[in-house]
Amino acid sequence: MFYFESVTGKLQHKLKHGLLSTPKYVSRWPANPKVAFFGPPNVFMDEMSKRFCIDLGIPILQADQMFADYATMYEEGSEAHQKPFFEAVHRMVKEGDKQELCHEKILLKLLRLEPSYNHGFALSDYPRNINEAILMEEYRGGLNAFVHISLPDEILFDIEHTKHKCTGCDKVYYQDDVISEEHGIRIDKFMPENGTCDDCGGKEFVSGSDAKTFDAQLEQYNTMKDDLLSFYSRHATLVDF
C-alpha cells in the first residue's frame, strides 16, 4: 500500500508552500484549515484524508453522514430536534433531494450547530458540483484548499480488479501488487499475513470488486472534474496531487 506518512507529509508541504503560499492568497491558509479532497474511485482518498486529519488534529466531516444523522434524530423523536427545520432536513434526506439541500444551504446551517468543526475540518464527499462549491465559499471565507488526487485510469481499473474484502466486516484488502513503470507507480498488495482479518478476525475473503458502482463513480467524477478544477484554480486553492 501507499506509505501514508510520507505521502501526507508531502501533501502538507504542497498545501503550505505551494499555490497557497503566494502573497496574494497566503491569508487563506489559517490555523484552522478547511480542506476538501476530491478524486476518482480507488485513489485511497479516505485513507489520505484521514491521515491528513490525524496529522493536523482536525476532524473528518462527512456531509452525507451529517445530513443522515440529523434526519435520524428527527425520525427517532429526539425532543431537541422536533422543529420545522429538522423536519425539512428529514424530508430532503429521505427524498434524496441534494439540489434542495444545497439550495437551502443545509450544510452551512448544520455546521453552525456543530462546534467540533470550528477549528477546521477535511471533507471527502463535498463539494461534488459547482453549486456546492459556490455554497462552501460562503462558509468563513471558503475552503483553504481543494485537493485533487488522481491516478491514471488503467491503474484505477487494476486496483478495482485486485480488491478483496472480508465477509465478516467488509474491510477491503488488495490481493496483488499494482505496478506501472510508465507512471512510476507501485502499490503493494495488502492481505493479512496470518490469513485472518485485521479488524474482526474473520478468515473468509471474497472479491470486493463492484464494476457497476466503480463505473458510476468514475463517470460522476469525470462529469464534475473539469468544472470543479477550473473553479478552484480561479480561486487559487487547487492542489493537484
C-alpha positions as CSV (number, residue, x, y, z in Angstrom):
1,M,0.0,0.0,0.0
2,F,1.0,3.6,-0.1
3,Y,3.2,4.9,2.7
4,F,0.7,7.4,4.0
5,E,3.0,9.1,6.5
6,S,5.4,10.4,3.8
7,V,2.6,11.0,1.3
8,T,0.7,13.2,3.7
9,G,3.9,15.0,4.7
10,K,4.4,15.9,1.0
11,L,0.8,16.9,0.7
12,Q,1.0,19.3,3.7
13,H,4.2,20.8,2.2
14,K,2.3,21.4,-1.1
15,L,-0.6,22.9,0.7
16,K,1.5,25.2,2.9
17,H,4.3,26.1,0.5
18,G,2.8,25.7,-2.9
19,L,-0.1,27.6,-4.5
20,L,-1.4,28.8,-1.2
21,S,1.9,30.5,-0.2
22,T,1.8,33.2,-2.8
23,P,1.4,36.6,-1.1
24,K,-2.0,37.3,-2.7
25,Y,-3.6,34.2,-1.1
26,V,-1.5,33.4,1.9
27,S,-4.3,34.7,4.2
28,R,-6.4,31.7,3.1
29,W,-4.2,29.2,5.0
30,P,-5.2,29.8,8.6
31,A,-4.6,27.9,11.8
32,N,-8.0,26.2,11.4
33,P,-8.0,24.9,7.8
34,K,-11.0,23.9,5.7
35,V,-9.8,21.4,3.1
36,A,-11.7,19.3,0.6
37,F,-10.4,16.1,-1.0
38,F,-11.6,15.1,-4.5
39,G,-10.8,12.3,-6.9
40,P,-11.9,9.2,-8.8
41,P,-12.7,5.9,-7.1
42,N,-9.7,3.8,-5.9
43,V,-7.3,6.7,-5.2
44,F,-7.3,5.9,-1.5
45,M,-8.9,9.2,-0.8
46,D,-10.5,8.2,2.5
47,E,-7.1,6.9,3.8
48,M,-5.3,10.1,2.6
49,S,-7.8,12.5,4.2
50,K,-8.0,10.6,7.5
51,R,-4.2,10.6,7.8
52,F,-4.1,14.3,6.9
53,C,-6.7,15.0,9.7
54,I,-4.7,12.9,12.2
55,D,-1.5,14.9,11.4
56,L,-3.3,18.3,11.6
57,G,-5.5,17.3,14.6
58,I,-8.8,18.2,12.8
59,P,-11.9,16.1,12.3
60,I,-13.2,14.5,9.1
61,L,-16.5,16.0,8.0
62,Q,-18.8,13.7,6.1
63,A,-21.6,15.8,4.7
64,D,-23.9,13.0,3.7
65,Q,-23.5,11.4,7.1
66,M,-24.2,14.7,8.8
67,F,-27.4,15.0,6.8
68,A,-28.4,11.4,7.7
69,D,-27.6,11.8,11.4
70,Y,-29.9,14.8,11.7
71,A,-32.7,13.1,9.8
72,T,-32.4,10.1,12.1
73,M,-32.5,12.3,15.2
74,Y,-35.8,13.8,14.0
75,E,-37.2,10.5,13.0
76,E,-36.4,8.9,16.4
77,G,-38.2,11.7,18.1
78,S,-35.3,13.5,19.8
79,E,-37.0,16.3,21.7
80,A,-34.4,18.9,20.7
81,H,-34.9,18.1,17.0
82,Q,-38.7,18.2,16.7
83,K,-38.6,21.5,14.9
84,P,-39.7,22.6,11.4
85,F,-36.1,23.0,10.3
86,F,-35.1,19.4,11.2
87,E,-38.4,18.1,9.7
88,A,-37.4,19.8,6.4
89,V,-33.9,18.2,6.6
90,H,-35.5,14.8,7.3
91,R,-37.8,15.2,4.2
92,M,-34.9,16.3,1.9
93,V,-32.7,13.4,3.0
94,K,-35.5,10.8,2.7
95,E,-36.3,12.1,-0.8
96,G,-32.6,12.2,-1.8
97,D,-33.0,15.8,-2.9
98,K,-29.4,17.0,-2.9
99,Q,-30.3,20.0,-5.0
100,E,-32.7,21.3,-2.4
101,L,-30.2,20.5,0.4
102,C,-27.7,22.8,-1.4
103,H,-30.3,25.5,-2.3
104,E,-31.4,25.7,1.3
105,K,-27.8,25.9,2.5
106,I,-28.4,23.0,4.9
107,L,-24.8,22.1,5.3
108,L,-23.8,25.6,6.4
109,K,-26.7,25.8,8.8
110,L,-25.8,22.4,10.4
111,L,-22.1,23.5,10.6
112,R,-23.2,26.4,12.8
113,L,-24.8,23.8,15.2
114,E,-21.6,21.7,15.4
115,P,-18.8,23.5,17.4
116,S,-16.5,20.5,16.8
117,Y,-15.8,21.8,13.3
118,N,-15.0,25.4,14.4
119,H,-11.2,24.6,14.4
120,G,-11.1,23.2,10.9
121,F,-12.1,20.0,9.1
122,A,-11.5,18.0,5.9
123,L,-14.2,16.9,3.5
124,S,-14.0,13.9,1.2
125,D,-17.6,13.8,-0.1
126,Y,-18.4,17.5,-0.6
127,P,-18.4,19.7,-2.7
128,R,-19.2,17.5,-5.8
129,N,-20.6,20.1,-8.2
130,I,-20.3,23.8,-8.9
131,N,-23.4,24.8,-6.8
132,E,-22.0,23.0,-3.8
133,A,-18.6,24.7,-4.4
134,I,-20.2,28.1,-4.6
135,L,-22.1,27.4,-1.4
136,M,-18.9,26.4,0.5
137,E,-17.4,29.8,-0.4
138,E,-20.0,31.3,1.9
139,Y,-18.6,29.5,4.9
140,R,-16.0,31.5,6.8
141,G,-14.3,32.8,3.6
142,G,-14.4,29.5,1.7
143,L,-12.2,26.5,1.5
144,N,-8.5,26.9,2.0
145,A,-7.6,24.1,-0.3
146,F,-9.3,21.8,-2.8
147,V,-7.0,18.7,-3.1
148,H,-7.4,16.8,-6.3
149,I,-5.9,13.3,-6.0
150,S,-5.6,11.4,-9.3
151,L,-4.2,8.2,-10.8
152,P,-4.3,7.0,-14.5
153,D,-7.5,5.2,-15.4
154,E,-5.6,1.9,-16.1
155,I,-4.3,2.0,-12.5
156,L,-7.7,2.6,-11.2
157,F,-9.0,-0.4,-13.1
158,D,-6.2,-2.6,-11.9
159,I,-6.9,-1.6,-8.3
160,E,-10.5,-2.4,-8.7
161,H,-9.7,-5.9,-10.1
162,T,-7.5,-6.8,-7.2
163,K,-9.9,-5.8,-4.4
164,H,-10.9,-8.4,-1.9
165,K,-13.0,-7.9,1.3
166,C,-13.6,-9.7,4.5
167,T,-17.0,-11.3,4.6
168,G,-17.2,-10.6,8.3
169,C,-16.7,-6.8,8.3
170,D,-16.3,-5.7,4.7
171,K,-12.7,-4.5,5.3
172,V,-11.1,-4.1,1.9
173,Y,-7.8,-5.8,1.0
174,Y,-5.7,-6.0,-2.2
175,Q,-4.5,-9.4,-3.4
176,D,-1.9,-8.3,-5.9
177,D,0.7,-5.6,-6.4
178,V,-0.3,-2.8,-8.8
179,I,2.8,-1.7,-10.7
180,S,3.3,0.8,-13.6
181,E,6.9,1.5,-14.6
182,E,5.5,4.0,-17.2
183,H,3.8,6.1,-14.5
184,G,6.3,5.4,-11.7
185,I,3.6,3.8,-9.5
186,R,3.9,0.9,-7.1
187,I,1.0,-0.1,-4.8
188,D,2.0,-3.1,-2.7
189,K,-0.6,-5.9,-2.1
190,F,-2.3,-5.8,1.3
191,M,-3.6,-9.1,2.6
192,P,-3.5,-10.4,6.2
193,E,-0.2,-12.4,6.7
194,N,-1.8,-14.9,9.1
195,G,-5.0,-15.3,7.0
196,T,-7.3,-13.6,9.5
197,C,-8.8,-10.1,9.1
198,D,-7.0,-7.4,10.9
199,D,-10.3,-5.9,12.2
200,C,-12.6,-8.8,13.0
201,G,-10.5,-11.9,12.9
202,G,-12.6,-13.3,10.0
203,K,-11.0,-15.9,7.7
204,E,-13.2,-15.7,4.6
205,F,-12.3,-13.2,1.8
206,V,-14.2,-12.7,-1.5
207,S,-13.8,-10.4,-4.5
208,G,-14.5,-6.8,-3.5
209,S,-14.8,-5.5,-7.0
210,D,-18.1,-3.9,-7.9
211,A,-17.9,-2.9,-11.6
212,K,-21.3,-1.2,-11.7
213,T,-20.5,1.1,-8.7
214,F,-17.0,1.7,-9.9
215,D,-18.2,2.7,-13.4
216,A,-20.9,5.0,-11.9
217,Q,-18.4,6.7,-9.6
218,L,-15.8,7.2,-12.3
219,E,-18.5,8.7,-14.7
220,Q,-19.7,11.1,-12.0
221,Y,-16.1,12.1,-11.3
222,N,-15.3,12.7,-15.0
223,T,-18.6,14.7,-15.3
224,M,-17.8,17.1,-12.5
225,K,-14.0,17.2,-12.7
226,D,-13.3,20.0,-15.2
227,D,-15.8,22.5,-13.7
228,L,-14.6,21.9,-10.1
229,L,-10.9,22.1,-11.0
230,S,-11.4,25.2,-13.0
231,F,-13.4,26.8,-10.2
232,Y,-10.8,26.2,-7.6
233,S,-8.0,27.1,-9.9
234,R,-9.5,30.5,-10.3
235,H,-9.7,30.8,-6.5
236,A,-6.0,29.8,-6.3
237,T,-6.9,27.0,-3.9
238,L,-6.4,24.0,-6.2
239,V,-3.8,21.5,-5.2
240,D,-3.1,18.7,-7.7
241,F,-1.6,15.6,-6.1
